Amino acid sequence: MAALFDPKRQQFLIERFAISYSLGLGGSVSTERPESPLIAGTSQPSPSFPNPLPGVLQETQQLQALLGGTKLLNDSFTPETLSKQLKNKDYKLLHLASHGKFAGLVEETIVQTGQKALSLSEFEQLLRSRQSPLIHLTLSACETATGNRYAILGLAGMGIRAGIPTVMGTLWFAADLETADFVLNFYRVWQGGASREQALRESQVARLARQEHPANWSNFVLLQN
């Protein structure tokens, strides 16, 4: 939707409106600020994903410098440590920077941690085990908001089903280093007082101003519960 182009105005839709996707009628603009984040990611190759993600190092380091919070990186990012953190500490924001894959079969849909891959059902169970009332989840891996009739909105949809008010995910492949820069700008604008919807819009318009192809910035979408 962000990349729809109006030939009369010579504008993309995102230049006029902030866009989010709701699973029901209505909706409201979010007002909470980003705080108390749990940041987890892996830059290492794995059997499921042989390509490393060097941008994750930059993404997690700069995000923690901006917002503080706790960082789990590579070997310290396991299903057990993630679950323990969510159960025992009061986090408002969860940011996962890692490989992800949405497949035709639910069992083949996975998100990679530092030591193993989580299935869709394992990921949902982990999110539901949290103690803190998360206000936002970001899944900056590729295709995290892609789904089918068995799993609407893919991995991002699991976050919505688990009761998290807003989830940011991607509709197709995202370049590693460009993703790190994009999400950092999103959080910086959000922290500065904008809503999540407006922060996403400003981040996309900033890429548009650099004359980047829409495929490079319109893959990020914001889902609302």
Secondary structure as GFF3:
##gff-version 3
##sequence-region A 1 225
A	DSSP	beta_strand	5	6	.	.	.	ID=ss1
A	DSSP	beta_strand	11	12	.	.	.	ID=ss2
A	DSSP	three_ten_helix	13	15	.	.	.	ID=ss3
A	DSSP	beta_strand	21	22	.	.	.	ID=ss4
A	DSSP	beta_strand	37	41	.	.	.	ID=ss5
A	DSSP	alpha_helix	55	67	.	.	.	ID=ss6
A	DSSP	beta_strand	70	73	.	.	.	ID=ss7
A	DSSP	three_ten_helix	74	76	.	.	.	ID=ss8
A	DSSP	alpha_helix	79	88	.	.	.	ID=ss9
A	DSSP	beta_strand	93	97	.	.	.	ID=ss10
A	DSSP	beta_strand	100	101	.	.	.	ID=ss11
A	DSSP	three_ten_helix	106	108	.	.	.	ID=ss12
A	DSSP	beta_strand	110	112	.	.	.	ID=ss13
A	DSSP	beta_strand	117	119	.	.	.	ID=ss14
A	DSSP	alpha_helix	120	128	.	.	.	ID=ss15
A	DSSP	beta_strand	136	139	.	.	.	ID=ss16
A	DSSP	alpha_helix	154	161	.	.	.	ID=ss17
A	DSSP	beta_strand	166	170	.	.	.	ID=ss18
A	DSSP	alpha_helix	176	191	.	.	.	ID=ss19
A	DSSP	alpha_helix	196	209	.	.	.	ID=ss20
A	DSSP	three_ten_helix	214	216	.	.	.	ID=ss21
A	DSSP	beta_strand	220	224	.	.	.	ID=ss22
###
